[in-house]
Amino acid sequence: MSEARAVITGLGIVAPNGIGAPTFWGNTRKGLNGIRKIDRFDVSKYATQVAGVVEGFEATDYIDKRLMVQTDNWTWMALAGAKLAMEDAAFDAASHEPDRMSVVTASSSGGNEFGQREIQSLWAKGPRFVGAYQSIAWFYAATTGQLSIKHGMKGACGVVVSEQAGGLDALALARRQIRRGEADAVLSGGTEAPVGPYAITCQEHNCLMAEGDDPDAAYRPFGTEAHGYVPGEGGAILLVEGLDQARARGAEQVYAEIIGHAATQDGNSHTAPAADGHYYGRALQLALDDAGIGPDDVDVVFADGFGTPESDAAEVAALQAVFGSRASSVPVTAPKSMVGRLYAGGSSLDVATAALAITDGYIPPTINVGSPAFDLDLVTEGRAQPMDTVLVGARGIGGFNSAMVLRRVTE
């Protein structure tokens, strides 16, 4: 019996430059910058004063108020993303067998805002003033659990914690369930909400974030003036289905098929990726091997684009190892330059963006690069280009590497 084909049929996007796939894609095509000066709290004492901030998000449009008091806003965004994804796919969970549906998400930092509020109550008033929901709202698995409960998805559910690589790793687990016939549909991806006093303080200690308050000069991946990344909130939840099952229920839109994935670990540092990019390159190559294709079959690369000179150089070295002489001519883009690094939400948003790019035949730009620092075909202006195969790469702080291959469905 042949393995089922895992395809993306629904996109639920909550991002700094747009909520919902149509709005997000329209703004991404235009190169709209969603990085802004942080105005939710006093940032005068912080070196990093900008972030990818989701504006106009009303949680009550997607979530019952009774559930909101039990959860953090990173889970609110995931619940909204799941609703948007299933609406996009015209997928009614109530009409499917509960044990044939699953949830696999990724998280890096959990419920920051909720946790900060309860810790403040602990130290100011004492343990009796800490809410009962603190025990679950901060937890990495909270989003997976809440999605499973809300939509009655009772197949194998889980959560992946591998920082920015986590979004790809979660989608890879969704693909595995589909291919093995263990599920018909899986909600997968990730969201983050790391823009608050406690969260920014934790991030600043990695010494990898860009300093300053200029949204257009902070995050400049692959540029000569790259000096760090910018954090961001939001992400994407995707609906992954078996192709035959999706067609049988009459799915009108199939964005792309997930045809390959691989992951490696640098085993090098708890902060920066390895300088030589060797194991990141190995993840890229193994993903192509898993897909049964070669480097020449790749139409565009959605790069990790970390944003520090050292990490960008390591990514270029990885691309050179995989693509050889073609490394300077294969189109490379990092649309996360418009939203910041969303951690576990970032790579799942990249997959959603790549799926939209395949559907629309358009490569979104890498903005605010300035002068490119490397010999790459870096797409700094949006480019109309038909494409069938996209390679998405991601690295997580701690040495995590992940890569995924998407392909247009033509048969």
Secondary structure as the mmCIF struct_conf table of DSSP 4:
data_model
#
loop_
_struct_conf.conf_type_id
_struct_conf.id
_struct_conf.beg_label_comp_id
_struct_conf.beg_label_asym_id
_struct_conf.beg_label_seq_id
_struct_conf.end_label_comp_id
_struct_conf.end_label_asym_id
_struct_conf.end_label_seq_id
HELX_LH_PP_P HELX_LH_PP_P1 SER A 2 ARG A 5
STRN STRN1 ALA A 6 ALA A 15
TURN_TY1_P TURN_TY1_P1 PRO A 16 ASN A 17
STRN STRN2 GLY A 18 ILE A 19
BEND BEND1 GLY A 20 GLY A 20
HELX_RH_AL_P HELX_RH_AL_P1 ALA A 21 LYS A 30
TURN_TY1_P TURN_TY1_P2 GLY A 31 GLY A 31
STRN STRN3 ILE A 35 LYS A 37
BEND BEND2 ARG A 40 PHE A 41
TURN_TY1_P TURN_TY1_P3 SER A 44 LYS A 45
BEND BEND3 ALA A 47 ALA A 47
STRN STRN4 THR A 48 THR A 48
STRN STRN5 VAL A 50 GLY A 52
BEND BEND4 GLY A 56 GLY A 56
HELX_RH_3T_P HELX_RH_3T_P1 ALA A 59 ASP A 61
TURN_TY1_P TURN_TY1_P4 TYR A 62 TYR A 62
BEND BEND5 ILE A 63 ILE A 63
HELX_RH_AL_P HELX_RH_AL_P2 LYS A 65 MET A 68
TURN_TY1_P TURN_TY1_P5 VAL A 69 GLN A 70
BEND BEND6 THR A 71 THR A 71
HELX_RH_AL_P HELX_RH_AL_P3 ASN A 73 ALA A 89
TURN_TY1_P TURN_TY1_P6 ALA A 90 ALA A 90
HELX_RH_3T_P HELX_RH_3T_P2 ALA A 93 SER A 95
BEND BEND7 HIS A 96 HIS A 96
HELX_RH_3T_P HELX_RH_3T_P3 PRO A 98 ARG A 100
STRN STRN6 MET A 101 ALA A 106
BEND BEND8 SER A 108 SER A 109
HELX_RH_AL_P HELX_RH_AL_P4 ASN A 112 LYS A 125
HELX_RH_3T_P HELX_RH_3T_P4 PRO A 127 PHE A 129
BEND BEND9 VAL A 130 VAL A 130
TURN_TY1_P TURN_TY1_P7 ALA A 132 TYR A 133
HELX_RH_AL_P HELX_RH_AL_P5 GLN A 134 ALA A 137
TURN_TY1_P TURN_TY1_P8 TRP A 138 TRP A 138
BEND BEND10 PHE A 139 PHE A 139
TURN_TY1_P TURN_TY1_P9 TYR A 140 ALA A 141
HELX_RH_AL_P HELX_RH_AL_P6 ALA A 142 HIS A 151
TURN_TY1_P TURN_TY1_P10 GLY A 152 GLY A 152
BEND BEND11 GLY A 155 ALA A 156
STRN STRN7 GLY A 158 VAL A 160
HELX_RH_3T_P HELX_RH_3T_P5 GLU A 163 ALA A 165
HELX_RH_AL_P HELX_RH_AL_P7 GLY A 166 ARG A 179
TURN_TY1_P TURN_TY1_P11 ARG A 180 GLY A 181
BEND BEND12 GLU A 182 GLU A 182
BEND BEND13 ASP A 184 ASP A 184
STRN STRN8 ALA A 185 GLU A 192
BEND BEND14 GLY A 196 GLY A 196
HELX_RH_AL_P HELX_RH_AL_P8 PRO A 197 GLU A 204
TURN_TY1_P TURN_TY1_P12 HIS A 205 ASN A 206
BEND BEND15 CYS A 207 CYS A 207
STRN STRN9 MET A 209 MET A 209
HELX_LH_PP_P HELX_LH_PP_P2 ALA A 210 GLU A 211
STRN STRN10 GLY A 212 GLY A 212
BEND BEND16 ASP A 213 ASP A 213
TURN_TY1_P TURN_TY1_P13 PRO A 215 ALA A 217
BEND BEND17 ALA A 218 ALA A 218
TURN_TY1_P TURN_TY1_P14 PRO A 221 PHE A 222
STRN STRN11 GLY A 223 GLY A 223
TURN_TY1_P TURN_TY1_P15 THR A 224 GLU A 225
STRN STRN12 TYR A 229 TYR A 229
STRN STRN13 PRO A 231 GLY A 232
STRN STRN14 GLY A 234 GLY A 242
HELX_RH_AL_P HELX_RH_AL_P9 LEU A 243 ALA A 248
TURN_TY1_P TURN_TY1_P16 ARG A 249 GLY A 250
BEND BEND18 GLU A 252 GLU A 252
STRN STRN15 ALA A 256 GLN A 265
BEND BEND19 ASN A 268 ASN A 268
BEND BEND20 HIS A 270 ALA A 272
HELX_LH_PP_P HELX_LH_PP_P3 PRO A 273 ALA A 274
TURN_TY1_P TURN_TY1_P17 ALA A 275 ASP A 276
HELX_RH_AL_P HELX_RH_AL_P10 HIS A 278 ALA A 291
TURN_TY1_P TURN_TY1_P18 GLY A 292 GLY A 292
HELX_RH_3T_P HELX_RH_3T_P6 PRO A 295 ASP A 297
STRN STRN16 VAL A 300 PHE A 302
BEND BEND21 THR A 308 THR A 308
HELX_RH_AL_P HELX_RH_AL_P11 PRO A 309 PHE A 323
HELX_RH_3T_P HELX_RH_3T_P7 GLY A 324 SER A 328
TURN_TY1_P TURN_TY1_P19 SER A 329 SER A 329
BEND BEND22 VAL A 330 VAL A 330
STRN STRN17 PRO A 331 THR A 333
HELX_RH_3T_P HELX_RH_3T_P8 PRO A 335 MET A 338
TURN_TY1_P TURN_TY1_P20 VAL A 339 VAL A 339
STRN STRN18 ARG A 341 ARG A 341
TURN_TY1_P TURN_TY1_P21 TYR A 343 TYR A 343
HELX_RH_AL_P HELX_RH_AL_P12 ALA A 344 ASP A 360
TURN_TY1_P TURN_TY1_P22 GLY A 361 GLY A 361
STRN STRN19 TYR A 362 ILE A 363
HELX_LH_PP_P HELX_LH_PP_P4 PRO A 364 ILE A 367
BEND BEND23 ASN A 368 ASN A 368
BEND BEND24 SER A 371 SER A 371
STRN STRN20 PRO A 372 PRO A 372
BEND BEND25 PHE A 374 LEU A 376
STRN STRN21 ASP A 377 LEU A 378
BEND BEND26 GLU A 381 GLU A 381
STRN STRN22 ARG A 383 ALA A 384
BEND BEND27 ASP A 388 ASP A 388
STRN STRN23 THR A 389 GLY A 396
TURN_TY1_P TURN_TY1_P23 ILE A 397 GLY A 399
STRN STRN24 PHE A 400 ARG A 407
#
